[in-house]
C-alpha cells in the first residue's frame, strides 16, 4: 500500500462490481477514504440480480489496507443521493474524487435488435441508468467537490470517444446512447468545473474480465485464457485491477487537469503513468479492437499487451 491519496475522500458510485469495484479498491489501497454506493447489499439485490454487494467491495478495500464506507443508494432517487451528500459532508467535510460508475443495465441489452423491436421499457431503463442517474449524482455531489481546487470527476463509459463516434451495426441503440453520453457529460462538467480548479474526464476500460464476463465464458481470473478457444480476441482482455490502477494514478496526479474534458482509456493511462495489469502486461484493448478484431484479422495480441 502506498499512501499518495492519504487524506483524500472518494466516492465510487455504483461500486458493487466490475470496473467500479476495482477502482474503489485501488483508491483505498492508495490511502483514500472510499465511500461505495450501489443497490445490492447483503440483504437486498437490485434488478441486476448478481451476488456481488457493496459490503463485499468495502471488505476488499479494507483487506487492501484502506478505509471504506458502504452506503446503499439508488442513484435514480434524488432524495437518497442528497442524503448521501449530506452524510459525506457531515462525516468528512470534503469530497476529492467522484467516480460515477452507475449502470446496472446489462440485463436489458439485446444485441442486434433495432430499437422498434427492442422493448421500449428496457431501452428507457438503460437511458435512465446511464444518463439520468449520472446527472442526479452530479447535481448533489459536485457542490462538495468544488469546495477545493484539484477535485476529480470520472464518468465511466464503454469505448473511447473516437470509437463511439460511429454507431456500429449490431449495437443496442439505447446502450450506445447511454454509454456515449459519458463523453458529453465529461465535456460539459469540465467546463463547469474549470472555474473551481477541478477536472472531469470520461474513462473506459478495455475488454474487461468482470465477474459477469468471466461467468459468461465459464472461466475464472486464474484460468481466463481457457476462454480463448471459443473467443480468440479475448486474448487482449484486462483485469478490473488495470482500470483501478488507472484511476488511482490519475487521482494522485496534481496535473490531472491537463486531461479535463477528454475520454481516456486504461491502456492510454498505463503508458502515461507507467503501470501494468496484474500479469505484468499493458493491454491496449481499443487499439486492438480497431486494428485487429474489427479489421477481420486473426486474433493476436502481440504488440497490444
N, C-alpha and C positions, 0 to 999 in steps of 0.2 A: 504493500500500500504506500503510495506517495500522498502527500498532503497539499498538492498545489491548488486545491479548491477548498482548503480548510477555512471555515468561517463563512462560506457561501451557502445560500439556501436555494434549492432547486425543487421544481415541481415537474414531475413527469405525468402528464395527463393521459390516461389510457395505458398505464404501465403494467397491465396484468400479464402480458406475454409478449413473445416475439421481439422485434427490434426495441420497442419501448422498455420492455423489462430489462434487456441487456444494457440499455443506456442508463437506466436508473441504477443498476448495479455498478457500472463503471464510474458514474458520478459520485456514488457513495464511496467507492474504493479510493477515489482521489480526495476524499475528505469533506465533501459537501453533505449537508443535512438534506435528505431527499424525501419529499412528500410524494407518495404514489397513490394515484386515484384510478378507479375503474368500477365496473358494476358487479364483478364476480368476486364474492367473498367466500370464506369457509362455510357459510351457511346459506348463501344465495347465489344462483347463477344467472347470468344475463342471457339474452337470446342467442349468443354465440354457443352456449352450452358446451363449454370445454372445462377441464378440471383446474386449469391454472387460476390462481387467486391473487389478489393484491397483497394478502398476508404472506403468500409464498414469495412474492417479489421482495417484500420487506425483509423476510428471513434471509434471502440471498444477499441482500445489501449488508445486513449485519454480519453474515459469515465472511464477507469481504472486508470487514473492519469498519464499515460505515454506520451512519445513523439514519434510520428510516422511520417514517410515519405513514401508515396505510389508512386511507380515508375513502369510504365508499361514496362515490359521487357519480350521478348520471349527468353528463355534461350537456345534455339537451334540456335540463331543468335549471333555469336561471337562478331560482332560489337556492338550489343546492350548491351551485358554483359560487354564488355570492357568499354563502355560508363558509365555503372553503376559503375564499379570500379573506374573510373576516377572521377565520381561525389562524391562518398563516400570519396575518398581521398581528394578532394578539400574542401568538407564541414566539414569533421571530422578528416581527417589525420590518421585514425586508423580503424581497424575492429577487434573486440574481439570475436565475436560469429558468425559463419556461420551455419545456419540450411538449409540444402538442401532438401526441400520437393517437388521439382518439379516433377510433374506427369501429371495428366490430361488425362490418358489413359483408364479410366474405360469403356467409351462408345465403346471401341474396343474389349472388352472382350467377349468371347464366351465359357463359362464353358463347359467342356466335349467334345469339338471339337478337334480332333487330328490336328496336325499342317498342314497336307496336305488337310484338309477340311476347315480350318480357312483361312480367307482372308490373303494373303501374305502381302498386303499393310497394313492391320491392325496390323499384327504381327510385321512388321518392324517399324511401327509408335510407338508401345509400347516400343520396344527396344531403339529407338531414344530418346523417352521421359524419359525413366528410366535410361539410361546409358549415351548416348551422351550428353544430356543436363547437366548432373551432372559433366561430365569431362570438358565441356566448362566452367561451373561455377567455378570449382576448378582452372582451368588454369588462369582465370582472377582475382579471388578474393583472392586466397591464398597468393600472394605476399604482399597484405595488412595485412593479418592476421599474417604472420610470423615476422612482424616488432617488435613485443613484445612477450616475453615469456608468456605463460598462455592462449593463444588463443585456442578456442574450435571449432571443426567442428562436426556437427551432420548430418549424412546421414540417412534420413528417409527410412524405409523399412516396409515390411509386413511379420511378422513371425520372430521368433528367428533363429539364425544360426543353432541350433540343430534341430528345426522343419523343416527348409528348406534344411537340408542335404539330405532329401529324397523327390523325386517328387511323388506326390500323384495323383492317377487316378482321373480324373475329373477336374484337374487344367489346366489352359491355359498355354501352353509351353512358349510363349513369355512373359506373365505376370510373370511367375515363374523366367525366366532368368533375366528380368528387375529388379525384386524386390530382388532376391538373389544376384545380383551384388553389392548391397549396402554393404553386408558383406565384400566383397573383396575390394571395394573402401575404406572402413574404415581401413582394414588391411594395404593396400598399403600407404594410406595417413598417417597413424600412424607412419610408418617408415620414410616417407619423412619429416614429421613434427618434429620428435623426436629431431634432432639436434638444432631445433629452440625453444625447450621447449613448443611445442604446442601439442594438443591432437586431435585425431579423433576417433569417435565411430559411429556405426550404432545403430539406435533406432527404436523399433516397439511399437506401441500401442497394446492393446488387441482388442477385438471386439468393434470397435469404433461406437458410436452413432453420426456419422457425419450427416450433413444436408441431404445428399443423402440417407443414411441408414434409417434415421427416415422417410423420404418421402417414401422409398420403403415399409416400414411396415405400412404406413398411421398413424403414431403417431407423437407426439412432445416430447421434452425433459421432459415436465411436466407429460405426461401420457405414457411414453415409455413402462411401464410394460404391457400395453394392448396388446403389440405385442407378449407376451409370449403364448397367446392362439394359435397362428399359428407357432411360433418358440420358444419352451420352453428353448432351450440353450441360447437364447438371455438374459437369466437371469444373465449371467456373464458379460454383456456388460459394457462399461465405457464411461463416457462423454469425449469430447475432452479436457476439462479442466485438466483431470487427467494426460495426457501426457504433457500438457503445464506446469503443475507444476513440472513434472519430469525434463524437460529441464531447467527450471528456477533454480531448486535446483542444478542440475549438473553444470550449468554455474557459479553459485555462490560458488562452492566448490573449494578452492585453490588447493586441492589434486586430481582434476578430472583426472589427468594424469595416475592414477593407473588403469583406465579403458581403456586406449588407445588401439585401435585395436579390442575391444570387440563389440559384438552386445548385446545391453541392451534392456530391456522392461520396460514399465511404471510400471508394477507390481513389478518387482525387485527393481527399484529405489525407489518405495514407502517404501519398507522395509528398504532400506539403509538410506533414508533421512527423514523418519517418516512424510509423508504427506498422505492425504486422497483424495478421489474423492469428488464431490460436495455433495453427500449424506452421507458422513462420512464413507464410506466403502473403502476397498482396493482390487479391483478386480485383480485376478491373472489369466488373460484370457488364456494364453498359457499353463499353467499347467493344467487348467480345460479342455482345448481342448484335450489334450493328454489323461488325466486320466479319463475323463467323456465322452465327446462327441465322440471322435474317438474310445473310448473303447466300445461304444454302450450302455452306462449306461443311466438310466433316468436322465433328467435334474434336477440338484440340486446343487446350488451354495454354499451350506453350507461348510465352510472351505476354500472357494475360493474367498470370498469377505468380 
